[in-house]
Amino acid sequence: MNADCAAPVAAASLADAVFAELATALVRLAETGEETVVDLKSLPFSPADLEALAARLGTGEVSCELEVAGRSEVRETSYSGIWWIRHIGGDGSAVVEEVVVARVPEILISHPDDVAFAARRMREAVEQTPTGETTAADEEDMSRG
Amino acid sequence: MAEKMTLGDRLAEHGVSRRAFVKYASWLGSLMALTPATSKAMAAELAKAKRQSVIWLSFQECTGCTEAITRSNGPTLEDLIFDFISLDYHHTLQAVSGEAIEEARHAAMKENKGKYVVIVDGSVPLKDGGIYSTTAGHSNYDTLIETAKDAFAIISVGTCAAYGGIPKANPNPTGAVSIGDIIKDKPVINIPGCPPIPEAMTGTVAYLLAFGKVPELDHLGRPKAFFGENIHDRCYRRPFYERGQFAKAFDDEGARNGWCLYEVGCKGPITYNACATMKWNGGVSFPIQSGHGCLGCSEPDFWDKGGFYVPLSGSIGPTAKLVGGAALAGAVAGVAAAAVARHRKSSLNKG
């Protein structure tokens, strides 16, 4: 069976169109700070289209891997402010694939509530640290005078 | 049971950050075609929400809907929904608990009065006093009326609950009806399909949870986000239809070449569902991609529409009259059925 029979659109044309859209979005980010998300899954991209877009965007300096409710990959492209994000599903395939135009993608930022929760945990950890007991390291420091 | 902690705090206690909500919302936003701003709002609202009390009633059904949702493509992002809800009662999964779980249902109803969601799979038999399907000594009808009374909303999952489904097929020996035929004073959301796409079920629950309101529905009570598009309009075989290239049998050259399955009975042109875009088993395939026509399982009375292998032109009423003649003219068929689909979609959007 011939399963690959999408409409006869040139592989590069959709990638070029999205590339141009991202260029406009990047100008918006630079001038107004407005962020943009392009959901690649909602567009009729073929694997060749995706490869063409990825090739045009290139690779930047930052590459992150997240483990939160499954694996995610966040990669900066060669254009600062344009990020390629993939969230991986249970079967290893991308359940979300998007290009985010932002200074930092939201998923990388620590949420204020998480920071507050972490601060409480850390304070508790400090309070539970034994005090007045001399550790081996302390004795070594003292012996050095 | 009633929850005091927010979902954000709850996940944090398990070492999961708010990033999980950002990720979940962007996934759901992609599935439901939400705007980035709405997805962002959903992430924030989900983190602040309390776990949703859910009571799941199983009536005249085959358990396929429960199988579909519990075996969705986990155990990662897609499974987060099970952290977002408190499944306080499930007829089938908790059957062995007997009286204890019936007490749990009553306790959940009391503690979450006006807030809990009832999910129903299966139709309700009304003939002969409803004796054809009972649980814990009560007819499905009585259980539904009692449980729905203080619910926030009802979700009918599967075509049996949504439209009567296979139990209602001719000659409907048990007098089966849908949930919407009985419940008239609450929002009833239909997620039809045999079974429904798991993401349509979990996505609708997450939407209710995040925004506290029913998503936009079509004229058959289905969320437009998942049922707003026609299988045929989004089918990858559509170009063959437009060119008049049809498989005439499942073993002919047309079938081997992946041509349109319209003439071997595909009901895609009259079926609204997300199978062609979301697909099944984590996006692996859907019936048409696997070589079989669409059965139209998310439409009312799909079992009684003249046969799965009979072309639409020979099976049902007004659509058949319009499409029938055109189908004989090869490529013209594409124009005719596309017009029917567009008309239906236009009516749907207006409705």
HADDOCK unambig.tbl for C-alpha pairs under 7 A between the chains (distance, minus, plus):
assign (segid A and resid 1 and name CA) (segid B and resid 256 and name CA) 4.71 0.50 0.50
assign (segid A and resid 1 and name CA) (segid B and resid 257 and name CA) 5.02 0.50 0.50
assign (segid A and resid 1 and name CA) (segid B and resid 258 and name CA) 4.89 0.50 0.50
assign (segid A and resid 2 and name CA) (segid B and resid 257 and name CA) 5.26 0.50 0.50
assign (segid A and resid 2 and name CA) (segid B and resid 258 and name CA) 4.94 0.50 0.50
assign (segid A and resid 3 and name CA) (segid B and resid 258 and name CA) 6.38 0.50 0.50
assign (segid A and resid 3 and name CA) (segid B and resid 289 and name CA) 6.88 0.50 0.50
assign (segid A and resid 5 and name CA) (segid B and resid 236 and name CA) 6.53 0.50 0.50
assign (segid A and resid 5 and name CA) (segid B and resid 237 and name CA) 6.91 0.50 0.50
assign (segid A and resid 6 and name CA) (segid B and resid 236 and name CA) 5.75 0.50 0.50
assign (segid A and resid 7 and name CA) (segid B and resid 239 and name CA) 6.71 0.50 0.50
assign (segid A and resid 37 and name CA) (segid B and resid 36 and name CA) 6.33 0.50 0.50
assign (segid A and resid 39 and name CA) (segid B and resid 30 and name CA) 6.62 0.50 0.50
assign (segid A and resid 42 and name CA) (segid B and resid 30 and name CA) 6.91 0.50 0.50
assign (segid A and resid 68 and name CA) (segid B and resid 16 and name CA) 6.73 0.50 0.50
assign (segid A and resid 68 and name CA) (segid B and resid 20 and name CA) 5.89 0.50 0.50
assign (segid A and resid 69 and name CA) (segid B and resid 20 and name CA) 6.07 0.50 0.50
assign (segid A and resid 69 and name CA) (segid B and resid 76 and name CA) 4.97 0.50 0.50
assign (segid A and resid 69 and name CA) (segid B and resid 77 and name CA) 5.01 0.50 0.50
assign (segid A and resid 70 and name CA) (segid B and resid 76 and name CA) 4.80 0.50 0.50
assign (segid A and resid 70 and name CA) (segid B and resid 77 and name CA) 5.93 0.50 0.50
assign (segid A and resid 89 and name CA) (segid B and resid 76 and name CA) 6.38 0.50 0.50
assign (segid A and resid 89 and name CA) (segid B and resid 77 and name CA) 6.34 0.50 0.50
assign (segid A and resid 90 and name CA) (segid B and resid 73 and name CA) 5.68 0.50 0.50
assign (segid A and resid 90 and name CA) (segid B and resid 74 and name CA) 4.73 0.50 0.50
assign (segid A and resid 90 and name CA) (segid B and resid 75 and name CA) 5.70 0.50 0.50
assign (segid A and resid 90 and name CA) (segid B and resid 76 and name CA) 5.60 0.50 0.50
assign (segid A and resid 95 and name CA) (segid B and resid 27 and name CA) 6.92 0.50 0.50
assign (segid A and resid 96 and name CA) (segid B and resid 27 and name CA) 5.65 0.50 0.50
assign (segid A and resid 107 and name CA) (segid B and resid 19 and name CA) 5.47 0.50 0.50
assign (segid A and resid 107 and name CA) (segid B and resid 22 and name CA) 6.19 0.50 0.50
assign (segid A and resid 111 and name CA) (segid B and resid 18 and name CA) 6.34 0.50 0.50
assign (segid A and resid 114 and name CA) (segid B and resid 17 and name CA) 6.27 0.50 0.50
assign (segid A and resid 114 and name CA) (segid B and resid 18 and name CA) 6.72 0.50 0.50
